Amino acid sequence: MAKYPRNRSAIKRQKVTPRRSAVASPKTDYRDLYAGLIRLHVLHHAAKEMVYGFAMIEELRRHGYELSAGTLYPILHGLEQKGFLRSDKERDGRTERRVYRATPAGFKALAAAKAKVRELFGELFDDEEGGGP
């Protein structure tokens, strides 16, 4: 038989915070689901050409993502820290900006991600055609 401490104060208690309802409301924020897609979108463009923050914000806006600089720049820095992007400072007259391009590891990661995305999208859309939810 397991022995429990006699002193209840010796038992550590975790504070439990209530979770939001599992049912999505019309104003539900799906950003956590899109985060990986945004990273892939950035990596995709950086594999094609040099990119910089403001241009990526505009590109992502064209696809319905509203990101602030405070959201995008940590994504760029994170991809750089993981070795998927490399950055350089570029000067155009008096303006200096940091430009990013994909590294060999970034190209490899993008190729692997494309295969996974292709597989997932095939499954998602096959389910729709088959009468699934």
ABEGO torsion letter per residue (X at the ends): XBBBBABAAABBBBBBBBBBBABBBAABBAAAAAAAAAAAAAAAAAAABBBBAAAAAAAAAAAGBBBBAAAAAAAAAAAAAAGABBBBBBBBEABBBBBBBBBAAAAAAAAAAAAAAAAAAAAAAAAAAAGBX
